[in-house]
């Protein structure tokens, strides 16, 4: 397992392209499947927020953070 969650910055790139949380949910599943904990992913998501500069993208990150924290409906749960 690589220590870097997103070495190609796919999450950041897709957020900047306007992806919604449903389009990004599979990335969370991929991170989990690669062995990253919800806490590690949460830290990664928090680190993205200052680099976005877009309120809509920030809202999507907050939705992804809710999923990482487990504050979501059962079909969206990852951890």
PyMOL Python script that loads the backbone (N, CA, C, O; Angstrom):
from pymol import cmd

cmd.read_pdbstr("""\
ATOM      1  N   UNK A   1       0.844  -1.185   0.000  1.00  0.00           N
ATOM      2  CA  UNK A   1       0.000   0.000   0.000  1.00  0.00           C
ATOM      3  C   UNK A   1       0.885   1.243   0.000  1.00  0.00           C
ATOM      4  O   UNK A   1       1.795   1.369   0.819  1.00  0.00           O
ATOM      5  N   UNK A   2       0.615   2.135  -0.903  1.00  0.00           N
ATOM      6  CA  UNK A   2       1.312   3.416  -0.941  1.00  0.00           C
ATOM      7  C   UNK A   2       0.859   4.248   0.252  1.00  0.00           C
ATOM      8  O   UNK A   2      -0.290   4.151   0.683  1.00  0.00           O
ATOM      9  N   UNK A   3       1.762   5.063   0.782  1.00  0.00           N
ATOM     10  CA  UNK A   3       1.404   5.931   1.899  1.00  0.00           C
ATOM     11  C   UNK A   3       0.596   7.130   1.445  1.00  0.00           C
ATOM     12  O   UNK A   3      -0.055   7.786   2.258  1.00  0.00           O
ATOM     13  N   UNK A   4       0.631   7.421   0.154  1.00  0.00           N
ATOM     14  CA  UNK A   4      -0.106   8.558  -0.365  1.00  0.00           C
ATOM     15  C   UNK A   4      -1.459   8.077  -0.885  1.00  0.00           C
ATOM     16  O   UNK A   4      -1.535   7.170  -1.714  1.00  0.00           O
ATOM     17  N   UNK A   5      -2.502   8.689  -0.391  1.00  0.00           N
ATOM     18  CA  UNK A   5      -3.850   8.259  -0.747  1.00  0.00           C
ATOM     19  C   UNK A   5      -4.126   8.475  -2.231  1.00  0.00           C
ATOM     20  O   UNK A   5      -4.658   7.584  -2.894  1.00  0.00           O
ATOM     21  N   UNK A   6      -3.781   9.618  -2.748  1.00  0.00           N
ATOM     22  CA  UNK A   6      -4.153   9.983  -4.118  1.00  0.00           C
ATOM     23  C   UNK A   6      -2.937  10.550  -4.851  1.00  0.00           C
ATOM     24  O   UNK A   6      -2.871  11.755  -5.094  1.00  0.00           O
ATOM     25  N   UNK A   7      -1.978   9.694  -5.204  1.00  0.00           N
ATOM     26  CA  UNK A   7      -0.724  10.191  -5.786  1.00  0.00           C
ATOM     27  C   UNK A   7      -0.898  10.944  -7.102  1.00  0.00           C
ATOM     28  O   UNK A   7      -0.062  11.782  -7.441  1.00  0.00           O
ATOM     29  N   UNK A   8      -1.953  10.667  -7.839  1.00  0.00           N
ATOM     30  CA  UNK A   8      -2.174  11.352  -9.120  1.00  0.00           C
ATOM     31  C   UNK A   8      -3.135  12.533  -8.996  1.00  0.00           C
ATOM     32  O   UNK A   8      -3.503  13.149  -9.996  1.00  0.00           O
ATOM     33  N   UNK A   9      -3.534  12.840  -7.774  1.00  0.00           N
ATOM     34  CA  UNK A   9      -4.421  13.977  -7.494  1.00  0.00           C
ATOM     35  C   UNK A   9      -5.743  13.886  -8.256  1.00  0.00           C
ATOM     36  O   UNK A   9      -6.308  14.898  -8.670  1.00  0.00           O
ATOM     37  N   UNK A  10      -6.222  12.658  -8.431  1.00  0.00           N
ATOM     38  CA  UNK A  10      -7.466  12.449  -9.170  1.00  0.00           C
ATOM     39  C   UNK A  10      -8.647  13.126  -8.489  1.00  0.00           C
ATOM     40  O   UNK A  10      -9.476  13.746  -9.155  1.00  0.00           O
ATOM     41  N   UNK A  11      -8.729  13.012  -7.172  1.00  0.00           N
ATOM     42  CA  UNK A  11      -9.840  13.620  -6.445  1.00  0.00           C
ATOM     43  C   UNK A  11      -9.854  15.131  -6.670  1.00  0.00           C
ATOM     44  O   UNK A  11     -10.896  15.697  -7.001  1.00  0.00           O
ATOM     45  N   UNK A  12      -8.721  15.779  -6.494  1.00  0.00           N
ATOM     46  CA  UNK A  12      -8.633  17.220  -6.665  1.00  0.00           C
ATOM     47  C   UNK A  12      -8.998  17.620  -8.092  1.00  0.00           C
ATOM     48  O   UNK A  12      -9.742  18.578  -8.299  1.00  0.00           O
ATOM     49  N   UNK A  13      -8.484  16.899  -9.059  1.00  0.00           N
ATOM     50  CA  UNK A  13      -8.767  17.202 -10.458  1.00  0.00           C
ATOM     51  C   UNK A  13     -10.261  17.074 -10.758  1.00  0.00           C
ATOM     52  O   UNK A  13     -10.851  17.939 -11.405  1.00  0.00           O
ATOM     53  N   UNK A  14     -10.852  16.003 -10.286  1.00  0.00           N
ATOM     54  CA  UNK A  14     -12.276  15.783 -10.563  1.00  0.00           C
ATOM     55  C   UNK A  14     -13.156  16.801  -9.835  1.00  0.00           C
ATOM     56  O   UNK A  14     -14.195  17.205 -10.359  1.00  0.00           O
ATOM     57  N   UNK A  15     -12.750  17.219  -8.633  1.00  0.00           N
ATOM     58  CA  UNK A  15     -13.484  18.268  -7.935  1.00  0.00           C
ATOM     59  C   UNK A  15     -13.433  19.570  -8.730  1.00  0.00           C
ATOM     60  O   UNK A  15     -14.441  20.262  -8.871  1.00  0.00           O
ATOM     61  N   UNK A  16     -12.263  19.890  -9.239  1.00  0.00           N
ATOM     62  CA  UNK A  16     -12.114  21.117 -10.034  1.00  0.00           C
ATOM     63  C   UNK A  16     -12.909  21.058 -11.337  1.00  0.00           C
ATOM     64  O   UNK A  16     -13.270  22.094 -11.896  1.00  0.00           O
ATOM     65  N   UNK A  17     -13.176  19.859 -11.810  1.00  0.00           N
ATOM     66  CA  UNK A  17     -13.978  19.679 -13.028  1.00  0.00           C
ATOM     67  C   UNK A  17     -15.477  19.690 -12.742  1.00  0.00           C
ATOM     68  O   UNK A  17     -16.289  19.633 -13.666  1.00  0.00           O
ATOM     69  N   UNK A  18     -15.840  19.762 -11.467  1.00  0.00           N
ATOM     70  CA  UNK A  18     -17.238  19.871 -11.099  1.00  0.00           C
ATOM     71  C   UNK A  18     -17.939  18.566 -10.764  1.00  0.00           C
ATOM     72  O   UNK A  18     -19.169  18.517 -10.748  1.00  0.00           O
ATOM     73  N   UNK A  19     -17.181  17.505 -10.494  1.00  0.00           N
ATOM     74  CA  UNK A  19     -17.790  16.215 -10.146  1.00  0.00           C
ATOM     75  C   UNK A  19     -18.594  16.340  -8.854  1.00  0.00           C
ATOM     76  O   UNK A  19     -18.206  17.060  -7.934  1.00  0.00           O
ATOM     77  N   UNK A  20     -19.720  15.628  -8.799  1.00  0.00           N
ATOM     78  CA  UNK A  20     -20.514  15.622  -7.578  1.00  0.00           C
ATOM     79  C   UNK A  20     -20.101  14.437  -6.696  1.00  0.00           C
ATOM     80  O   UNK A  20     -19.270  13.613  -7.078  1.00  0.00           O
ATOM     81  N   UNK A  21     -20.707  14.378  -5.507  1.00  0.00           N
ATOM     82  CA  UNK A  21     -20.263  13.346  -4.564  1.00  0.00           C
ATOM     83  C   UNK A  21     -20.561  11.934  -5.066  1.00  0.00           C
ATOM     84  O   UNK A  21     -19.828  10.999  -4.742  1.00  0.00           O
ATOM     85  N   UNK A  22     -21.630  11.767  -5.855  1.00  0.00           N
ATOM     86  CA  UNK A  22     -21.923  10.429  -6.386  1.00  0.00           C
ATOM     87  C   UNK A  22     -20.855   9.973  -7.375  1.00  0.00           C
ATOM     88  O   UNK A  22     -20.531   8.788  -7.441  1.00  0.00           O
ATOM     89  N   UNK A  23     -20.314  10.906  -8.136  1.00  0.00           N
ATOM     90  CA  UNK A  23     -19.246  10.568  -9.081  1.00  0.00           C
ATOM     91  C   UNK A  23     -17.940  10.261  -8.354  1.00  0.00           C
ATOM     92  O   UNK A  23     -17.105   9.510  -8.859  1.00  0.00           O
ATOM     93  N   UNK A  24     -17.767  10.845  -7.164  1.00  0.00           N
ATOM     94  CA  UNK A  24     -16.520  10.663  -6.412  1.00  0.00           C
ATOM     95  C   UNK A  24     -16.598   9.543  -5.378  1.00  0.00           C
ATOM     96  O   UNK A  24     -15.572   9.108  -4.856  1.00  0.00           O
ATOM     97  N   UNK A  25     -17.794   9.083  -5.084  1.00  0.00           N
ATOM     98  CA  UNK A  25     -17.967   8.002  -4.109  1.00  0.00           C
ATOM     99  C   UNK A  25     -17.097   6.788  -4.438  1.00  0.00           C
ATOM    100  O   UNK A  25     -16.502   6.216  -3.524  1.00  0.00           O
ATOM    101  N   UNK A  26     -16.996   6.364  -5.719  1.00  0.00           N
ATOM    102  CA  UNK A  26     -16.130   5.220  -6.028  1.00  0.00           C
ATOM    103  C   UNK A  26     -14.667   5.424  -5.634  1.00  0.00           C
ATOM    104  O   UNK A  26     -13.961   4.455  -5.354  1.00  0.00           O
ATOM    105  N   UNK A  27     -14.205   6.680  -5.610  1.00  0.00           N
ATOM    106  CA  UNK A  27     -12.835   6.919  -5.152  1.00  0.00           C
ATOM    107  C   UNK A  27     -12.697   6.588  -3.671  1.00  0.00           C
ATOM    108  O   UNK A  27     -11.682   6.032  -3.250  1.00  0.00           O
ATOM    109  N   UNK A  28     -13.713   6.927  -2.879  1.00  0.00           N
ATOM    110  CA  UNK A  28     -13.668   6.579  -1.457  1.00  0.00           C
ATOM    111  C   UNK A  28     -13.606   5.066  -1.286  1.00  0.00           C
ATOM    112  O   UNK A  28     -12.864   4.559  -0.445  1.00  0.00           O
ATOM    113  N   UNK A  29     -14.383   4.354  -2.082  1.00  0.00           N
ATOM    114  CA  UNK A  29     -14.366   2.893  -2.020  1.00  0.00           C
ATOM    115  C   UNK A  29     -12.976   2.376  -2.407  1.00  0.00           C
ATOM    116  O   UNK A  29     -12.462   1.450  -1.778  1.00  0.00           O
ATOM    117  N   UNK A  30     -12.379   2.961  -3.422  1.00  0.00           N
ATOM    118  CA  UNK A  30     -11.030   2.557  -3.844  1.00  0.00           C
ATOM    119  C   UNK A  30     -10.014   2.791  -2.731  1.00  0.00           C
ATOM    120  O   UNK A  30      -9.159   1.944  -2.475  1.00  0.00           O
ATOM    121  N   UNK A  31     -10.111   3.946  -2.068  1.00  0.00           N
ATOM    122  CA  UNK A  31      -9.187   4.227  -0.955  1.00  0.00           C
ATOM    123  C   UNK A  31      -9.348   3.176   0.143  1.00  0.00           C
ATOM    124  O   UNK A  31      -8.362   2.656   0.665  1.00  0.00           O
ATOM    125  N   UNK A  32     -10.604   2.867   0.487  1.00  0.00           N
ATOM    126  CA  UNK A  32     -10.859   1.839   1.499  1.00  0.00           C
ATOM    127  C   UNK A  32     -10.270   0.498   1.074  1.00  0.00           C
ATOM    128  O   UNK A  32      -9.615  -0.183   1.863  1.00  0.00           O
ATOM    129  N   UNK A  33     -10.509   0.129  -0.172  1.00  0.00           N
ATOM    130  CA  UNK A  33     -10.035  -1.157  -0.674  1.00  0.00           C
ATOM    131  C   UNK A  33      -8.510  -1.233  -0.717  1.00  0.00           C
ATOM    132  O   UNK A  33      -7.935  -2.321  -0.668  1.00  0.00           O
ATOM    133  N   UNK A  34      -7.861  -0.078  -0.807  1.00  0.00           N
ATOM    134  CA  UNK A  34      -6.400  -0.039  -0.775  1.00  0.00           C
ATOM    135  C   UNK A  34      -5.866  -0.015   0.657  1.00  0.00           C
ATOM    136  O   UNK A  34      -4.654   0.033   0.866  1.00  0.00           O
ATOM    137  N   UNK A  35      -6.762  -0.049   1.637  1.00  0.00           N
ATOM    138  CA  UNK A  35      -6.343  -0.182   3.033  1.00  0.00           C
ATOM    139  C   UNK A  35      -6.318   1.096   3.837  1.00  0.00           C
ATOM    140  O   UNK A  35      -5.855   1.098   4.978  1.00  0.00           O
ATOM    141  N   UNK A  36      -6.809   2.188   3.267  1.00  0.00           N
ATOM    142  CA  UNK A  36      -6.811   3.452   4.012  1.00  0.00           C
ATOM    143  C   UNK A  36      -8.016   3.502   4.941  1.00  0.00           C
ATOM    144  O   UNK A  36      -9.110   3.064   4.585  1.00  0.00           O
ATOM    145  N   UNK A  37      -7.803   4.037   6.124  1.00  0.00           N
ATOM    146  CA  UNK A  37      -8.880   4.155   7.111  1.00  0.00           C
ATOM    147  C   UNK A  37      -9.726   5.388   6.810  1.00  0.00           C
ATOM    148  O   UNK A  37      -9.328   6.264   6.043  1.00  0.00           O
ATOM    149  N   UNK A  38     -10.890   5.434   7.425  1.00  0.00           N
ATOM    150  CA  UNK A  38     -11.764   6.601   7.290  1.00  0.00           C
ATOM    151  C   UNK A  38     -11.057   7.853   7.799  1.00  0.00           C
ATOM    152  O   UNK A  38     -11.219   8.930   7.225  1.00  0.00           O
ATOM    153  N   UNK A  39     -10.283   7.724   8.860  1.00  0.00           N
ATOM    154  CA  UNK A  39      -9.559   8.871   9.411  1.00  0.00           C
ATOM    155  C   UNK A  39      -8.514   9.382   8.422  1.00  0.00           C
ATOM    156  O   UNK A  39      -8.370  10.592   8.249  1.00  0.00           O
ATOM    157  N   UNK A  40      -7.791   8.485   7.779  1.00  0.00           N
ATOM    158  CA  UNK A  40      -6.794   8.903   6.791  1.00  0.00           C
ATOM    159  C   UNK A  40      -7.457   9.615   5.617  1.00  0.00           C
ATOM    160  O   UNK A  40      -6.946  10.622   5.125  1.00  0.00           O
ATOM    161  N   UNK A  41      -8.579   9.095   5.177  1.00  0.00           N
ATOM    162  CA  UNK A  41      -9.286   9.721   4.061  1.00  0.00           C
ATOM    163  C   UNK A  41      -9.859  11.066   4.492  1.00  0.00           C
ATOM    164  O   UNK A  41      -9.828  12.026   3.723  1.00  0.00           O
ATOM    165  N   UNK A  42     -10.374  11.142   5.695  1.00  0.00           N
ATOM    166  CA  UNK A  42     -10.879  12.411   6.216  1.00  0.00           C
ATOM    167  C   UNK A  42      -9.772  13.461   6.215  1.00  0.00           C
ATOM    168  O   UNK A  42      -9.989  14.597   5.792  1.00  0.00           O
ATOM    169  N   UNK A  43      -8.596  13.085   6.686  1.00  0.00           N
ATOM    170  CA  UNK A  43      -7.453  14.017   6.684  1.00  0.00           C
ATOM    171  C   UNK A  43      -7.124  14.475   5.268  1.00  0.00           C
ATOM    172  O   UNK A  43      -6.821  15.647   5.043  1.00  0.00           O
ATOM    173  N   UNK A  44      -7.184  13.547   4.316  1.00  0.00           N
ATOM    174  CA  UNK A  44      -6.927  13.889   2.916  1.00  0.00           C
ATOM    175  C   UNK A  44      -7.974  14.881   2.405  1.00  0.00           C
ATOM    176  O   UNK A  44      -7.632  15.866   1.750  1.00  0.00           O
ATOM    177  N   UNK A  45      -9.236  14.623   2.701  1.00  0.00           N
ATOM    178  CA  UNK A  45     -10.300  15.516   2.252  1.00  0.00           C
ATOM    179  C   UNK A  45     -10.162  16.906   2.867  1.00  0.00           C
ATOM    180  O   UNK A  45     -10.361  17.911   2.185  1.00  0.00           O
ATOM    181  N   UNK A  46      -9.827  16.964   4.138  1.00  0.00           N
ATOM    182  CA  UNK A  46      -9.613  18.252   4.806  1.00  0.00           C
ATOM    183  C   UNK A  46      -8.483  19.014   4.119  1.00  0.00           C
ATOM    184  O   UNK A  46      -8.558  20.233   3.969  1.00  0.00           O
ATOM    185  N   UNK A  47      -7.446  18.307   3.706  1.00  0.00           N
ATOM    186  CA  UNK A  47      -6.308  18.973   3.060  1.00  0.00           C
ATOM    187  C   UNK A  47      -6.660  19.530   1.680  1.00  0.00           C
ATOM    188  O   UNK A  47      -5.985  20.435   1.190  1.00  0.00           O
ATOM    189  N   UNK A  48      -7.700  19.003   1.056  1.00  0.00           N
ATOM    190  CA  UNK A  48      -8.111  19.488  -0.260  1.00  0.00           C
ATOM    191  C   UNK A  48      -8.861  20.809  -0.196  1.00  0.00           C
ATOM    192  O   UNK A  48      -8.775  21.615  -1.122  1.00  0.00           O
ATOM    193  N   UNK A  49      -9.578  21.036   0.860  1.00  0.00           N
ATOM    194  CA  UNK A  49     -10.482  22.191   0.938  1.00  0.00           C
ATOM    195  C   UNK A  49      -9.794  23.527   0.666  1.00  0.00           C
ATOM    196  O   UNK A  49     -10.341  24.324  -0.097  1.00  0.00           O
ATOM    197  N   UNK A  50      -8.634  23.818   1.242  1.00  0.00           N
ATOM    198  CA  UNK A  50      -8.013  25.123   0.961  1.00  0.00           C
ATOM    199  C   UNK A  50      -7.525  25.277  -0.484  1.00  0.00           C
ATOM    200  O   UNK A  50      -7.282  26.395  -0.938  1.00  0.00           O
ATOM    201  N   UNK A  51      -7.382  24.177  -1.195  1.00  0.00           N
ATOM    202  CA  UNK A  51      -6.858  24.228  -2.558  1.00  0.00           C
ATOM    203  C   UNK A  51      -7.951  24.365  -3.610  1.00  0.00           C
ATOM    204  O   UNK A  51      -7.651  24.454  -4.800  1.00  0.00           O
ATOM    205  N   UNK A  52      -9.200  24.382  -3.195  1.00  0.00           N
ATOM    206  CA  UNK A  52     -10.288  24.382  -4.167  1.00  0.00           C
ATOM    207  C   UNK A  52     -10.680  25.775  -4.640  1.00  0.00           C
ATOM    208  O   UNK A  52     -10.759  26.019  -5.844  1.00  0.00           O
ATOM    209  N   UNK A  53     -10.925  26.682  -3.716  1.00  0.00           N
ATOM    210  CA  UNK A  53     -11.325  28.028  -4.098  1.00  0.00           C
ATOM    211  C   UNK A  53     -12.683  28.094  -4.777  1.00  0.00           C
ATOM    212  O   UNK A  53     -12.956  29.037  -5.519  1.00  0.00           O
ATOM    213  N   UNK A  54     -13.525  27.120  -4.539  1.00  0.00           N
ATOM    214  CA  UNK A  54     -14.829  27.039  -5.186  1.00  0.00           C
ATOM    215  C   UNK A  54     -15.822  26.524  -4.159  1.00  0.00           C
ATOM    216  O   UNK A  54     -15.638  25.440  -3.605  1.00  0.00           O
ATOM    217  N   UNK A  55     -16.866  27.286  -3.903  1.00  0.00           N
ATOM    218  CA  UNK A  55     -17.840  26.906  -2.877  1.00  0.00           C
ATOM    219  C   UNK A  55     -18.557  25.607  -3.225  1.00  0.00           C
ATOM    220  O   UNK A  55     -18.822  24.793  -2.340  1.00  0.00           O
ATOM    221  N   UNK A  56     -18.870  25.405  -4.484  1.00  0.00           N
ATOM    222  CA  UNK A  56     -19.569  24.183  -4.879  1.00  0.00           C
ATOM    223  C   UNK A  56     -18.689  22.959  -4.646  1.00  0.00           C
ATOM    224  O   UNK A  56     -19.167  21.942  -4.144  1.00  0.00           O
ATOM    225  N   UNK A  57     -17.416  23.045  -5.005  1.00  0.00           N
ATOM    226  CA  UNK A  57     -16.487  21.929  -4.790  1.00  0.00           C
ATOM    227  C   UNK A  57     -16.292  21.696  -3.294  1.00  0.00           C
ATOM    228  O   UNK A  57     -16.182  20.552  -2.853  1.00  0.00           O
ATOM    229  N   UNK A  58     -16.250  22.763  -2.522  1.00  0.00           N
ATOM    230  CA  UNK A  58     -16.113  22.625  -1.071  1.00  0.00           C
ATOM    231  C   UNK A  58     -17.325  21.892  -0.500  1.00  0.00           C
ATOM    232  O   UNK A  58     -17.183  21.058   0.394  1.00  0.00           O
ATOM    233  N   UNK A  59     -18.500  22.199  -1.008  1.00  0.00           N
ATOM    234  CA  UNK A  59     -19.710  21.499  -0.562  1.00  0.00           C
ATOM    235  C   UNK A  59     -19.613  20.000  -0.849  1.00  0.00           C
ATOM    236  O   UNK A  59     -20.024  19.179  -0.029  1.00  0.00           O
ATOM    237  N   UNK A  60     -19.070  19.650  -2.006  1.00  0.00           N
ATOM    238  CA  UNK A  60     -18.907  18.237  -2.360  1.00  0.00           C
ATOM    239  C   UNK A  60     -17.925  17.572  -1.395  1.00  0.00           C
ATOM    240  O   UNK A  60     -18.158  16.449  -0.948  1.00  0.00           O
ATOM    241  N   UNK A  61     -16.835  18.257  -1.075  1.00  0.00           N
ATOM    242  CA  UNK A  61     -15.864  17.697  -0.126  1.00  0.00           C
ATOM    243  C   UNK A  61     -16.536  17.477   1.225  1.00  0.00           C
ATOM    244  O   UNK A  61     -16.297  16.460   1.876  1.00  0.00           O
ATOM    245  N   UNK A  62     -17.365  18.412   1.649  1.00  0.00           N
ATOM    246  CA  UNK A  62     -18.072  18.250   2.925  1.00  0.00           C
ATOM    247  C   UNK A  62     -19.000  17.035   2.881  1.00  0.00           C
ATOM    248  O   UNK A  62     -19.126  16.317   3.874  1.00  0.00           O
ATOM    249  N   UNK A  63     -19.650  16.800   1.741  1.00  0.00           N
ATOM    250  CA  UNK A  63     -20.489  15.610   1.608  1.00  0.00           C
ATOM    251  C   UNK A  63     -19.641  14.340   1.683  1.00  0.00           C
ATOM    252  O   UNK A  63     -20.048  13.358   2.306  1.00  0.00           O
ATOM    253  N   UNK A  64     -18.471  14.354   1.056  1.00  0.00           N
ATOM    254  CA  UNK A  64     -17.568  13.200   1.113  1.00  0.00           C
ATOM    255  C   UNK A  64     -17.055  12.986   2.533  1.00  0.00           C
ATOM    256  O   UNK A  64     -16.877  11.849   2.972  1.00  0.00           O
ATOM    257  N   UNK A  65     -16.818  14.085   3.250  1.00  0.00           N
ATOM    258  CA  UNK A  65     -16.387  13.981   4.643  1.00  0.00           C
ATOM    259  C   UNK A  65     -17.489  13.345   5.484  1.00  0.00           C
ATOM    260  O   UNK A  65     -17.205  12.554   6.384  1.00  0.00           O
ATOM    261  N   UNK A  66     -18.741  13.684   5.196  1.00  0.00           N
ATOM    262  CA  UNK A  66     -19.861  13.053   5.905  1.00  0.00           C
ATOM    263  C   UNK A  66     -19.847  11.542   5.682  1.00  0.00           C
ATOM    264  O   UNK A  66     -20.084  10.769   6.610  1.00  0.00           O
ATOM    265  N   UNK A  67     -19.569  11.129   4.454  1.00  0.00           N
ATOM    266  CA  UNK A  67     -19.505   9.694   4.156  1.00  0.00           C
ATOM    267  C   UNK A  67     -18.359   9.052   4.928  1.00  0.00           C
ATOM    268  O   UNK A  67     -18.530   7.987   5.522  1.00  0.00           O
ATOM    269  N   UNK A  68     -17.192   9.694   4.924  1.00  0.00           N
ATOM    270  CA  UNK A  68     -16.036   9.144   5.647  1.00  0.00           C
ATOM    271  C   UNK A  68     -16.322   9.045   7.145  1.00  0.00           C
ATOM    272  O   UNK A  68     -15.841   8.135   7.820  1.00  0.00           O
ATOM    273  N   UNK A  69     -17.109   9.992   7.654  1.00  0.00           N
ATOM    274  CA  UNK A  69     -17.446   9.986   9.079  1.00  0.00           C
ATOM    275  C   UNK A  69     -18.576   9.016   9.402  1.00  0.00           C
ATOM    276  O   UNK A  69     -18.851   8.747  10.571  1.00  0.00           O
ATOM    277  N   UNK A  70     -19.228   8.493   8.373  1.00  0.00           N
ATOM    278  CA  UNK A  70     -20.332   7.573   8.597  1.00  0.00           C
ATOM    279  C   UNK A  70     -21.673   8.251   8.718  1.00  0.00           C
ATOM    280  O   UNK A  70     -22.664   7.602   9.052  1.00  0.00           O
ATOM    281  N   UNK A  71     -21.729   9.564   8.451  1.00  0.00           N
ATOM    282  CA  UNK A  71     -22.980  10.321   8.536  1.00  0.00           C
ATOM    283  C   UNK A  71     -23.650  10.320   7.163  1.00  0.00           C
ATOM    284  O   UNK A  71     -23.711  11.345   6.484  1.00  0.00           O
ATOM    285  N   UNK A  72     -24.141   9.169   6.779  1.00  0.00           N
ATOM    286  CA  UNK A  72     -24.770   9.041   5.474  1.00  0.00           C
ATOM    287  C   UNK A  72     -25.745   7.865   5.517  1.00  0.00           C
ATOM    288  O   UNK A  72     -25.747   7.069   6.456  1.00  0.00           O
ATOM    289  N   UNK A  73     -26.566   7.779   4.483  1.00  0.00           N
ATOM    290  CA  UNK A  73     -27.506   6.665   4.423  1.00  0.00           C
ATOM    291  C   UNK A  73     -26.756   5.365   4.082  1.00  0.00           C
ATOM    292  O   UNK A  73     -25.661   5.389   3.521  1.00  0.00           O
ATOM    293  N   UNK A  74     -27.361   4.272   4.427  1.00  0.00           N
ATOM    294  CA  UNK A  74     -26.697   2.962   4.285  1.00  0.00           C
ATOM    295  C   UNK A  74     -26.112   2.696   2.903  1.00  0.00           C
ATOM    296  O   UNK A  74     -25.002   2.170   2.827  1.00  0.00           O
ATOM    297  N   UNK A  75     -26.788   3.026   1.807  1.00  0.00           N
ATOM    298  CA  UNK A  75     -26.194   2.726   0.495  1.00  0.00           C
ATOM    299  C   UNK A  75     -24.896   3.486   0.208  1.00  0.00           C
ATOM    300  O   UNK A  75     -24.102   3.059  -0.631  1.00  0.00           O
ATOM    301  N   UNK A  76     -24.675   4.611   0.901  1.00  0.00           N
ATOM    302  CA  UNK A  76     -23.460   5.401   0.681  1.00  0.00           C
ATOM    303  C   UNK A  76     -22.330   5.053   1.634  1.00  0.00           C
ATOM    304  O   UNK A  76     -21.210   5.529   1.453  1.00  0.00           O
ATOM    305  N   UNK A  77     -22.593   4.238   2.641  1.00  0.00           N
ATOM    306  CA  UNK A  77     -21.563   3.911   3.638  1.00  0.00           C
ATOM    307  C   UNK A  77     -20.374   3.228   2.963  1.00  0.00           C
ATOM    308  O   UNK A  77     -20.538   2.386   2.080  1.00  0.00           O
ATOM    309  N   UNK A  78     -19.186   3.607   3.396  1.00  0.00           N
ATOM    310  CA  UNK A  78     -17.951   3.017   2.876  1.00  0.00           C
ATOM    311  C   UNK A  78     -17.209   2.297   3.993  1.00  0.00           C
ATOM    312  O   UNK A  78     -16.717   1.186   3.794  1.00  0.00           O
ATOM    313  N   UNK A  79     -17.123   2.921   5.170  1.00  0.00           N
ATOM    314  CA  UNK A  79     -16.434   2.289   6.292  1.00  0.00           C
ATOM    315  C   UNK A  79     -17.430   1.884   7.343  1.00  0.00           C
ATOM    316  O   UNK A  79     -17.049   1.332   8.375  1.00  0.00           O
TER     317      UNK A  79
END
""", "prot")
cmd.dss("prot")
cmd.show_as("cartoon", "prot")
cmd.util.cbc("prot")
cmd.orient("prot")
